[in-house]
């Protein structure tokens, strides 16, 4: 079953569910959503660190050769 169909079924269930069931579900739903929205930030690998260090050196040599992200994103 695709996610959109499952989502629609869940919405229908919640919309028709008695209030006391909603209150009973809140702790579970809160727990699920808190876990979902916690970002997982992993340390950079040695290769990623080396790439960043290299770009920093390139920037220090010639800052004018870099385009700010905001300008690049608009292009």
N, C-alpha and C positions, 0 to 999 in steps of 0.2 A: 504494500500500500504506500503510495507516495505521501510525502510529508504534508502537502496541502490538504489532502483528503483527511488524514489523521487529525490535522489541526482543526479542520471544520467540524469533525465529529466531536472533538474535545470541547470546542466552543458550544456546540449544541447541548452536550451533556451538562456543562457548567450552567448554561442559560436556563435549563429546565430542572436543575437539581434543587431540592429544598435547602433553605438557608442553613439548617443545622449540619448538613453535609459539607457545605462550603466552609463553615467554621472548622469542621473536623479536618478538611483537606489543607487548610492554610499552612500549618507547620510543614507538611511534606512539600508543598509547592514552594514555600519560602526557602527550604533547604536546597531543593533542586536548582532554583534560580540563583541562589548565592554561589553555589559551586560552579554553575555555568559561566557566571560573569567574572570569576576570579582569573585574572590573566596569569599565564604560566610564563615566567621570564627565565630563560636558561642563560647561563654564562656563555659568553662568546667562546668559540673554539679557537685554538691557536691560529688556524688559517684565517679566521675572521678578524682576529686581532691584528695579524700581519697585514691584511688588506686595508684595515682602517689606518694603521700606522703609515702605510705607503701613501694613501690618499692625503693624510695630514702633511706628510713631507712634500707632496706635489703642490698642495695649497700654499704651504709656507714659501716654496720657491717662486710661485707665480699666482698670487691670489686673483688676479684679473682674469685668469683662464677659467674660473669657476662661475657657474650661473646659480644664483640663489634659487632654492627649491620653489619659492612662491612665483618667481618669474617663469620657471620651467613648467610649472603646473598649469599656468594660464595659456601657454602656447598650444 
